[in-house]
Amino acid sequence: MPRNIFSSKKELGDWGEKQVIKRCFCPNCKRYKTLKQLPQNFKCADLICDYCGYLAQIKTSQKKSIEIIPNTIPGAAWSVQKERMDSSIYFPLFLVLLISRRNYAIYYLSKDLQTESMFVKRKPLSENAKRHGWQGFIYKFSEKDKESFVRVY
């Protein structure tokens, strides 16, 4: 694993969101410079297109290679994700993989290509944890799922 160049997961995530906003056009309306960051803790989405209202999730991960989609990526709150999946609502995913601030790639996964099997709930946090009882999920990608990602930068 490369040396961690960020002081926190939040800093890493914020950096990834800024790269998508700076480098990508809206997949829905195809406009450039219309993607904006949503407030922190907005449920299931990190950015919005201020022209067409398109919402998307962004996940950022530091890896040894930016050419290989990882098998798993940590998600967020399971209850919120599960509720949306039960209503057949999925958000598109931008995946930012980086080795360094200058060596990174941005991938895109359409909501239409996501399946329930990609979302795996984790064990609830233990009673000793700061947010005990909270339950998250991981994105789990099969080889077929990985083929659905499109490199956009």
JODAFEN-V505101 format. One record per pair of residues at least 24 apart in sequence whose ideal C-beta (glycine too) atoms are under 7 Angstrom apart, sorted by sequence separation. I is the first residue (numbers start at 0). GAP is how many residues later the second one is. D is the distance in whole Angstrom. If there is no record, write none. Layout:
i->I gap->GAP d->D
i->I gap->GAP d->D
This chain:
i->27 gap->24 d->5
i->89 gap->24 d->5
i->25 gap->25 d->7
i->28 gap->25 d->7
i->20 gap->26 d->6
i->25 gap->26 d->6
i->27 gap->26 d->4
i->19 gap->27 d->7
i->26 gap->27 d->7
i->117 gap->27 d->6
i->25 gap->28 d->5
i->16 gap->29 d->5
i->16 gap->30 d->6
i->65 gap->31 d->4
i->84 gap->31 d->6
i->65 gap->32 d->6
i->65 gap->33 d->6
i->56 gap->34 d->5
i->58 gap->34 d->7
i->62 gap->34 d->5
i->84 gap->34 d->6
i->55 gap->35 d->6
i->112 gap->35 d->4
i->43 gap->36 d->6
i->54 gap->36 d->6
i->55 gap->36 d->5
i->56 gap->36 d->5
i->57 gap->36 d->5
i->58 gap->36 d->5
i->59 gap->36 d->4
i->60 gap->36 d->6
i->61 gap->36 d->6
i->62 gap->36 d->7
i->42 gap->37 d->5
i->43 gap->37 d->6
i->55 gap->37 d->7
i->65 gap->37 d->7
i->19 gap->38 d->5
i->55 gap->38 d->6
i->57 gap->38 d->7
i->65 gap->38 d->6
i->68 gap->38 d->7
i->80 gap->38 d->6
i->65 gap->39 d->4
i->108 gap->39 d->6
i->43 gap->40 d->6
i->108 gap->40 d->5
i->16 gap->41 d->5
i->107 gap->41 d->7
i->15 gap->42 d->6
i->106 gap->42 d->4
i->107 gap->42 d->5
i->77 gap->43 d->4
i->106 gap->43 d->7
i->15 gap->44 d->3
i->74 gap->44 d->7
i->77 gap->44 d->7
i->106 gap->44 d->5
i->107 gap->44 d->5
i->14 gap->45 d->7
i->106 gap->45 d->7
i->44 gap->46 d->5
i->104 gap->46 d->6
i->105 gap->46 d->5
i->12 gap->47 d->5
i->43 gap->47 d->5
i->105 gap->47 d->4
i->11 gap->48 d->5
i->104 gap->48 d->6
i->11 gap->50 d->7
i->94 gap->54 d->7
i->78 gap->56 d->7
i->80 gap->56 d->6
i->77 gap->57 d->4
i->3 gap->58 d->7
i->77 gap->58 d->6
i->76 gap->59 d->6
i->77 gap->59 d->4
i->1 gap->60 d->6
i->75 gap->60 d->6
i->74 gap->61 d->6
i->1 gap->62 d->6
i->73 gap->62 d->7
i->74 gap->62 d->4
i->0 gap->63 d->6
i->74 gap->63 d->6
i->73 gap->64 d->6
i->74 gap->64 d->5
i->26 gap->65 d->6
i->72 gap->65 d->7
i->71 gap->66 d->5
i->72 gap->66 d->4
i->71 gap->67 d->6
i->71 gap->68 d->5
i->70 gap->69 d->7
i->23 gap->70 d->7
i->70 gap->70 d->6
i->68 gap->72 d->6
i->19 gap->74 d->5
i->19 gap->76 d->7
i->18 gap->77 d->6
i->68 gap->77 d->4
i->15 gap->80 d->4
i->68 gap->80 d->5
i->26 gap->81 d->7
i->23 gap->82 d->6
i->22 gap->83 d->6
i->18 gap->85 d->7
i->19 gap->86 d->6
i->18 gap->87 d->6
i->4 gap->95 d->6
i->4 gap->96 d->7
i->1 gap->97 d->5
i->23 gap->128 d->6
i->23 gap->129 d->7
i->22 gap->130 d->5
